[in-house]
Amino acid sequence: MPIATASLLQLAQHPQIVAVKDAKGDMTAGSIVMTATDLAFYSGDDLMNLPWLSVGASGFVSVVGHVVGDRLAEMADAYLSGDVDAALRHHRELMPVYTGIMTRTQGVIATKAALALLGLPGGPVRMPLADATPAEVEKLRTDLVAGGVKLK
């Protein structure tokens, strides 16, 4: 269950609470928190990374960053340096990656499969989850390639 905006506003008064990772995608609620507090605000929903930056987020806590972290950094750097067109281009180029990792199956399952496709150690998922099926891996491969990811 998402933390209510009123709760975040109250929690922000505690000196040891300095940031929030938001994965509920509610731009209104997030904007209220950013306006009313000094909390650093991080996107926890990869598809929303660029929109969150546009309303003042500090950055993001990313799942797809395991696969395209360099490109997310380029997107953020472009946006923060004022090159909104380049940031938008990066965002749009990453859409197939977002789709492949975040919407076709559970994120951890897809991330571990993507790491394997890159030849990187990710290991199997833990129960109760199960590794991606061969069909899911092939769909993911197609999505990653469409998003410009160089696979092994």
ZAMARGU-4260 file (C-alpha; in steps of 0.2 Angstrom, whole numbers, plus 5000, padded with zeros to 4 digits):
<rodrens>
0) 5000/5000/5000 | 5007/5017/4995 | 5012/5029/5009 | 4999/5043/5010 | 5004/5061/5006
5) 4999/5067/5023 | 5010/5053/5031 | 5025/5058/5020 | 5023/5076/5025 | 5023/5071/5043
10) 5038/5059/5041 | 5048/5073/5033 | 5048/5082/5049 | 5059/5068/5057 | 5078/5073/5055
15) 5083/5056/5050 | 5071/5055/5036 | 5079/5064/5021 | 5073/5056/5005 | 5058/5046/4998
20) 5058/5034/4983 | 5041/5035/4975 | 5034/5021/4964 | 5016/5025/4964 | 5017/5037/4949
25) 5006/5050/4957 | 5013/5066/4950 | 5001/5077/4960 | 5005/5069/4977 | 5024/5069/4973
30) 5023/5087/4968 | 5015/5091/4985 | 5028/5082/4994 | 5042/5090/4985 | 5035/5108/4987
35) 5031/5106/5005 | 5047/5097/5011 | 5065/5096/5009 | 5065/5078/5006 | 5075/5072/4991
40) 5063/5064/4980 | 5068/5049/4969 | 5058/5040/4955 | 5055/5022/4959 | 5046/5019/4943
45) 5057/5019/4928 | 5044/5024/4915 | 5042/5040/4926 | 5060/5044/4928 | 5060/5059/4915
50) 5043/5066/4921 | 5049/5065/4939 | 5065/5075/4935 | 5054/5088/4926 | 5045/5092/4942
55) 5060/5092/4953 | 5065/5075/4958 | 5083/5072/4963 | 5085/5056/4953 | 5079/5038/4952
60) 5081/5021/4960 | 5080/5011/4944 | 5077/4993/4940 | 5082/4995/4921 | 5097/5004/4927
65) 5105/4986/4930 | 5105/4985/4911 | 5105/5003/4904 | 5112/5013/4919 | 5124/5022/4907
70) 5110/5028/4896 | 5099/5033/4911 | 5113/5044/4917 | 5115/5052/4900 | 5096/5055/4900
75) 5097/5063/4917 | 5113/5073/4913 | 5105/5079/4897 | 5089/5085/4906 | 5098/5093/4920
80) 5110/5103/4908 | 5094/5110/4899 | 5095/5098/4884 | 5077/5093/4885 | 5076/5086/4867
85) 5091/5075/4870 | 5083/5069/4887 | 5066/5065/4878 | 5076/5056/4864 | 5084/5045/4877
90) 5068/5042/4886 | 5059/5037/4870 | 5073/5026/4864 | 5072/5016/4881 | 5054/5013/4879
95) 5056/4995/4873 | 5068/4992/4887 | 5055/4998/4900 | 5042/4987/4891 | 5053/4972/4891
100) 5059/4973/4909 | 5044/4981/4918 | 5028/4975/4909 | 5030/4958/4901 | 5034/4949/4918
105) 5039/4953/4935 | 5054/4965/4936 | 5066/4954/4945 | 5063/4939/4933 | 5066/4950/4918
110) 5081/4959/4926 | 5090/4943/4929 | 5086/4936/4912 | 5093/4952/4904 | 5109/4951/4914
115) 5111/4933/4908 | 5108/4940/4890 | 5122/4952/4893 | 5133/4938/4900 | 5133/4946/4917
120) 5131/4936/4933 | 5113/4938/4940 | 5109/4921/4946 | 5092/4913/4947 | 5077/4921/4955
125) 5072/4915/4973 | 5056/4906/4976 | 5041/4909/4975 | 5047/4917/4959 | 5053/4907/4944
130) 5065/4911/4931 | 5059/4918/4914 | 5053/4905/4902 | 5062/4903/4885 | 5048/4912/4877
135) 5049/4926/4889 | 5068/4927/4886 | 5066/4928/4868 | 5053/4942/4869 | 5064/4951/4881
140) 5079/4949/4869 | 5068/4957/4855 | 5063/4972/4867 | 5081/4975/4873 | 5088/4975/4855
145) 5074/4987/4850 | 5080/4998/4864 | 5098/4998/4858 | 5105/4986/4871 | 5120/4976/4864
150) 5118/4958/4869 | 5131/4945/4870
</rodrens>
